[in-house]
């Protein structure tokens, strides 16, 4: 075993020590996967997270070891097209990816308005947000459409945070509504509060920001795409996907909404109700 392969195997062992099967150290192939930014619990700063666990597990069933490299957002497309990385986790069919997209979207990312049930029990539209103190993720006003942008511009009590999401602000009465993807909110609530298990059931999630976005994975070779898709099917079949989910659900009370596209495709029982 050469030194580079030994380092990769050691890294996988460290990050998988919770409950997951290890990628074989004699894997015949290494796939370089781009990490674009940080969005825990899906992708954390230390190259761990729910999405990365899924990628590692799926590729491991095909004797492929995932090697994650962090690349700034502005460079991801060029890095992929030049062959610097072989796999990207957020692509769309209308993008300029010089490679192969997964046969189906892998994740669905959508944001919601989050409030305390007893303070703001109902939010029916984006226009309703104008009367509240709002905290949102960085650049939310640019990403959530013209109606949301107009609301943000006209609301003097609208704020965006560039680093982590201050989920505890709801309970400290420092804001009325938080704009976030639901699981990211739950993750930070657990990280910021000793009483998260009691507090999270007091929260209301208002689905007013549209259906969100479906994302495909991009692969430099069709062979890698096929191996990844076979791997996803296998980890659903052998129970590994369920173990990964239970890990993050137990730690942070997360739901499975991010992975609705592949749940719809591969779950044999209890498929999501909103499958297309």
RAGIHU-V347533 format. One line per field, one symbol per residue. phi: phi as a letter, one per 20 degrees, with the letter a starting at -180 (. if undefined). Layout:
phi = ???
This chain:
phi = .effffffffffgfedffbefefffegfbddedfddncbfefcdfelcpgfffffgfffffdlceedececfgfdffffffenfcdbcdbccgeeeeeacegfbfeccdbdcecbegfecfbcebfgffgedfcccfgmgfeednffffffffedfdeccdedeeegfffeeldbdbddafgffgfgffffdcedgfeegfeedddeddnfnceceedcfcfffgfffffffgffffenfgfffgfgffffcmeddgfdgfeffedfeclfgfeff
